[in-house]
Amino acid sequence: MTDETQQQTPPQDVQPPLESTPTEARESLPRPWGLRDFFLFIAFVPMGLFAANILVSLGYALLQPTMHWRLAKQQLSTDPFFLLALQTVFYGLMLAFIFFLVAVDHRQPFWPTLRWRRITMWRALGCLAGGTLMTFAIALLPPVLPDATQFPLESLFNSRAAAYAIGAFAILVAPFVEEMIFRGILFAIFESQVGLRFAILITAILFGGLHVPEYWGAWNHMFLIFLVGLVFSLVRGMSGSLAPSVFLHVGYNASMMIGLFLSTEHFRNLNALPRP
């Protein structure tokens, strides 16, 4: 009897089964996105914009004597290079906050959490071609809303150098950052809290809202931007990946800028910008 009892007693160094530690198991699971994340994101937007204004204004003041810039303070709000620098710094701060929210606050791997999945070269090329086709489709759509003869974005094309700078930003920076914001973090929050269909619709609306200041008064342009954002969101929802919408966005912006480049004689004749 003594030997049988000793044989049935488990060794002391054997770890308890996983089922005996439910609290630790639950803590190891990914924490879902919540309304707290959305409100933190919304609260950071004005703070990030304020910080970007301070940083860019300070940088301009420090570099002005060396670079011999002569713009008055009241002219900075309409200078394309200042505005591009402001938007670039703001986007950088937004990306830093998204990284903090995912990797530090949620303690999750950054790219998998934002649903960035590798795609093949052919699929990426297909998305770029799709973005180009969207440009042609948008150009052929008839006006459905009243439009302005000129809008704020158009006035930024006031020099050849400004046109090249805007084009570089539109192709190399805006698609990646805007998709990270709208189809990355915000899409994930809305999908987790409400559902896929709501995430597709609301991110398209918010994406259109981002471009309202650029197209103020040009209501037909703003409606078309909403349709473009809706396609990006649909692709994100159907593919379950952020990468296709990024390449689609790059293709769309690149074809738009190439069209402007060709229609203005390599940005030499900016008066030839297409009018609505």
Phi, psi and omega per residue, in radians:
M1 nan -0.698 -3.124
T2 -1.136 -0.714 -3.132
D3 -1.163 -0.725 -3.136
E4 -1.122 -0.680 3.122
T5 -1.121 -0.741 3.141
Q6 -1.150 -0.610 -3.125
Q7 -1.231 -0.515 -3.116
Q8 -1.449 -0.213 -3.134
T9 -1.395 2.131 -3.110
P10 -1.211 2.602 3.097
P11 -1.029 2.651 -3.069
Q12 -1.277 -0.394 -3.068
D13 -1.579 0.064 3.107
V14 -1.361 2.294 -3.117
Q15 -1.300 2.532 3.101
P16 -1.130 2.655 -3.135
P17 -1.110 2.785 -3.084
L18 -1.097 -0.572 -3.111
E19 -1.101 -0.353 -3.099
S20 -1.441 -0.058 3.127
T21 -2.216 1.131 -3.087
P22 -1.107 -0.568 -3.121
T23 -1.121 -0.798 3.134
E24 -1.149 -0.640 3.140
A25 -1.140 -0.737 3.134
R26 -1.138 -0.674 -3.125
E27 -1.155 -0.424 -3.116
S28 -1.430 -0.209 3.140
L29 -1.347 2.626 3.096
P30 -1.082 2.387 3.115
R31 -1.420 2.232 -3.100
P32 -1.207 2.753 3.071
W33 -1.189 2.542 -3.106
G34 -2.365 3.085 3.117
L35 -1.106 -0.496 3.084
R36 -1.002 -0.733 3.135
D37 -1.119 -0.698 3.136
F38 -1.122 -0.797 -3.121
F39 -1.180 -0.620 3.052
L40 -1.093 -0.721 3.138
F41 -1.124 -0.827 -3.133
I42 -1.091 -0.682 -3.140
A43 -1.179 -0.538 -3.094
F44 -1.339 -0.446 -3.067
V45 -0.996 -0.956 3.124
P46 -1.135 -0.602 3.110
M47 -1.149 -0.707 3.103
G48 -1.156 -0.675 3.115
L49 -1.166 -0.695 3.097
F50 -1.126 -0.788 3.134
A51 -1.112 -0.685 3.116
A52 -1.104 -0.717 3.099
N53 -1.067 -0.769 3.138
I54 -1.106 -0.816 -3.087
L55 -1.132 -0.784 -3.109
V56 -1.229 -0.704 3.099
S57 -1.110 -0.718 3.101
L58 -1.134 -0.752 3.104
G59 -1.076 -0.696 3.108
Y60 -1.122 -0.753 -3.136
A61 -1.116 -0.643 -3.132
L62 -1.281 -0.633 -3.082
L63 -1.542 -0.285 -3.056
Q64 -0.982 -0.809 3.138
P65 -1.116 -0.662 -3.111
T66 -1.277 -0.750 -3.087
M67 -1.502 -0.134 3.124
H68 1.055 0.668 3.047
W69 -1.311 2.463 -3.033
R70 -2.179 0.330 3.109
L71 -1.308 2.360 3.034
A72 -1.305 2.802 -3.092
K73 -1.023 -0.664 -3.116
Q74 -1.235 -0.276 3.122
Q75 -1.533 -0.257 -3.073
L76 -1.131 -0.556 -3.077
S77 -1.203 -0.225 3.112
T78 -2.057 0.052 3.140
D79 -1.440 2.176 -3.061
P80 -1.116 -0.615 -3.112
F81 -1.243 -0.692 3.079
F82 -1.124 -0.759 -3.128
L83 -1.167 -0.646 3.084
L84 -1.170 -0.702 3.085
A85 -1.108 -0.727 3.112
L86 -1.072 -0.803 -3.119
Q87 -1.198 -0.613 3.115
T88 -1.140 -0.781 3.119
V89 -1.146 -0.723 3.112
F90 -1.073 -0.771 3.102
Y91 -1.098 -0.675 3.089
G92 -1.075 -0.724 3.101
L93 -1.150 -0.662 3.113
M94 -1.138 -0.724 3.104
L95 -1.122 -0.687 3.106
A96 -1.103 -0.688 3.126
F97 -1.180 -0.726 3.107
I98 -1.066 -0.735 3.105
F99 -1.082 -0.737 3.107
F100 -1.077 -0.766 -3.094
L101 -1.098 -0.717 -3.071
V102 -1.415 -0.954 -2.971
A103 -1.449 -0.559 -3.074
V104 -1.715 -0.939 -3.084
D105 -1.237 -0.834 -3.119
H106 -1.573 -0.259 -3.138
R107 0.969 0.824 3.140
Q108 -2.072 2.707 3.060
P109 -1.108 2.351 -2.946
F110 -1.126 -1.040 -3.030
W111 -1.186 -0.787 3.096
P112 -1.075 -0.606 -3.124
T113 -1.155 -0.625 3.108
L114 -1.504 0.128 3.074
R115 1.122 0.605 3.025
W116 -1.459 2.025 3.133
R117 -2.145 2.423 -3.128
R118 -1.112 2.470 3.071
I119 -2.158 2.766 -3.117
T120 -1.238 2.825 3.133
M121 -1.071 -0.677 -3.105
W122 -1.197 -0.637 3.105
R123 -1.228 -0.651 3.081
A124 -1.105 -0.752 3.095
L125 -1.114 -0.633 3.082
G126 -1.107 -0.680 3.099
C127 -1.172 -0.702 3.088
L128 -1.081 -0.738 3.099
A129 -1.146 -0.656 3.099
G130 -1.087 -0.701 3.081
G131 -1.093 -0.655 3.093
T132 -1.140 -0.742 3.107
L133 -1.107 -0.613 3.085
M134 -1.090 -0.663 3.119
T135 -1.060 -0.801 3.118
F136 -1.137 -0.695 -3.140
A137 -1.117 -0.748 3.128
I138 -1.093 -0.691 -3.125
A139 -1.147 -0.492 -3.087
L140 -1.560 -0.243 -3.124
L141 -1.203 2.355 3.119
P142 -1.277 2.670 3.101
P143 -1.089 2.393 3.106
V144 -2.069 -0.202 -3.135
L145 -2.337 2.786 3.070
P146 -1.059 2.525 -3.107
D147 -2.233 2.738 3.103
A148 -1.659 2.667 3.103
T149 -1.286 -0.380 3.098
Q150 -2.639 2.547 -3.131
F151 -2.362 2.878 -3.000
P152 -0.949 -0.730 -3.108
L153 -1.057 -0.683 -3.106
E154 -1.114 -0.589 -3.113
S155 -1.218 -0.294 3.123
L156 -1.298 -0.330 3.096
F157 -1.422 1.139 -3.058
N158 -1.765 0.027 3.068
S159 -2.772 2.858 3.134
R160 -1.144 -0.702 3.123
A161 -1.103 -0.708 3.117
A162 -1.118 -0.681 3.133
A163 -1.115 -0.750 3.098
Y164 -1.119 -0.712 -3.136
A165 -1.132 -0.749 3.117
I166 -1.121 -0.716 3.121
G167 -1.094 -0.752 3.122
A168 -1.104 -0.736 3.121
F169 -1.133 -0.743 -3.085
A170 -1.146 -0.502 -3.085
I171 -1.669 -0.716 -2.984
L172 -1.659 -0.443 -3.027
V173 -1.966 -0.968 -2.990
A174 -0.999 -0.823 -3.094
P175 -1.047 -0.774 -3.094
F176 -1.158 -0.863 -3.060
V177 -1.215 -0.768 -3.109
E178 -1.147 -0.636 3.074
E179 -1.202 -0.646 3.075
M180 -1.040 -0.699 -3.099
I181 -1.302 -0.919 -2.980
F182 -1.490 -0.885 -3.114
R183 -1.598 -0.074 3.086
G184 -1.714 -1.495 -3.020
I185 -1.243 -0.859 -3.082
L186 -1.171 -0.707 3.104
F187 -1.044 -0.754 -3.129
A188 -1.117 -0.701 -3.141
I189 -1.141 -0.854 -3.100
F190 -1.172 -0.662 3.115
E191 -1.131 -0.692 -3.136
S192 -1.201 -0.658 -3.033
Q193 -1.549 -0.619 -3.033
V194 -2.075 -0.898 -3.119
G195 2.618 2.961 -3.044
L196 -1.139 -0.813 -3.087
R197 -1.085 -0.741 3.116
F198 -1.118 -0.714 3.140
A199 -1.070 -0.709 3.132
I200 -1.112 -0.829 -3.072
L201 -1.220 -0.821 -3.027
I202 -1.235 -0.600 3.105
T203 -1.222 -0.547 3.051
A204 -1.166 -0.715 3.121
I205 -1.138 -0.792 -3.134
L206 -1.152 -0.650 3.085
F207 -1.078 -0.758 3.068
G208 -1.109 -0.656 3.118
G209 -1.108 -0.583 3.098
L210 -1.042 -0.584 -3.051
H211 -1.657 0.064 3.123
V212 -1.019 -0.817 3.136
P213 -1.051 -0.554 -3.112
E214 -1.263 -0.571 -3.051
Y215 -2.019 0.479 -3.056
W216 -1.032 2.228 -3.104
G217 1.625 -0.448 3.125
A218 -1.633 1.361 -2.966
W219 -1.172 -0.596 3.100
N220 -1.125 -0.714 3.090
H221 -1.076 -0.725 -3.120
M222 -1.147 -0.657 3.096
F223 -1.135 -0.709 3.124
L224 -1.149 -0.641 3.081
I225 -1.109 -0.664 3.067
F226 -1.079 -0.747 3.119
L227 -1.095 -0.707 3.100
V228 -1.076 -0.817 3.109
G229 -1.085 -0.587 3.108
L230 -1.141 -0.680 3.082
V231 -1.119 -0.766 3.110
F232 -1.023 -0.765 -3.120
S233 -1.194 -0.667 3.095
L234 -1.098 -0.737 3.115
V235 -1.117 -0.712 3.092
R236 -1.092 -0.756 -3.126
G237 -1.216 -0.701 -3.098
M238 -1.283 -0.622 -3.104
S239 -1.503 -0.415 -3.057
G240 1.216 0.289 -3.087
S241 -2.391 2.599 3.116
L242 -1.416 -0.490 -3.014
A243 -1.040 -0.807 -3.117
P244 -1.034 -0.690 -3.137
S245 -1.192 -0.556 3.086
V246 -1.131 -0.852 -3.130
F247 -1.171 -0.616 3.070
L248 -1.103 -0.726 3.124
H249 -1.135 -0.750 3.109
V250 -1.061 -0.801 3.136
G251 -1.063 -0.716 3.139
Y252 -1.138 -0.900 -3.120
N253 -1.120 -0.709 -3.112
A254 -1.121 -0.766 -3.137
S255 -1.171 -0.604 3.075
M256 -1.101 -0.802 -3.107
M257 -1.225 -0.639 3.087
I258 -1.121 -0.696 3.088
G259 -1.064 -0.763 3.093
L260 -1.133 -0.717 3.140
F261 -1.028 -0.758 -3.107
L262 -1.328 -0.640 -3.087
S263 -1.309 -0.269 -3.136
T264 -1.939 0.370 3.125
E265 0.979 0.983 3.137
H266 1.072 0.723 3.134
F267 1.131 0.341 3.102
R268 -1.512 -0.468 -3.113
N269 -2.100 1.359 -3.073
L270 -1.238 -0.251 3.046
N271 -1.207 -0.234 -3.136
A272 -1.591 0.194 3.085
L273 -0.964 2.380 -3.125
P274 -1.041 2.310 3.118
R275 -1.786 2.542 3.113
P276 -1.173 nan nan
